[in-house]
Amino acid sequence: MFGSTFLVSMALAFIVFAVTPTNDLILLVKLVALALGVTLLSPLWYPHLRGIKAGDKVFIANPSPFIKIKGRYGIAQEDGRKGSIITVISEDGHEVKCKIISYATTFSKAKVMVKDDAQVVEVR
């Protein structure tokens, strides 16, 4: 993501520089600085635009002592946004309904919490 954002930003900077009537090197430096700034900020806004997609690896949080979770990661089976309920397949193949708590960041996976409907769910 970082690389593609940088390439697109740089390409747009060079296009703007090429089509402006005054080809000043200061303008080029400013456009390159803008492209670098957009690239550095992309991890903050991109996850909110993308959300969670089917096939993403997610971290399964434990909301209750009555829910036993041995596999801490799972694969999202559908797209979703923060607060929505999605189906997740745990590492051992169990299907669990989960609520999206947070999106993925640079250093961590998206976090989901098992939806507790007053039932005991065991995910091995």
Secondary structure, DSSP 8 states (H G I E B T S, - for coil): -HHHHHHHHHHHHHHHHHHSSS--HHHHHHHHHHHHHHHHHHHHHHHHHH-B-TT-EEEEE---TTSEE---EEEE-S-B-TT-EEEEEETTS-EEEEEEEE---SSS-EEEEE--SSS--EE-
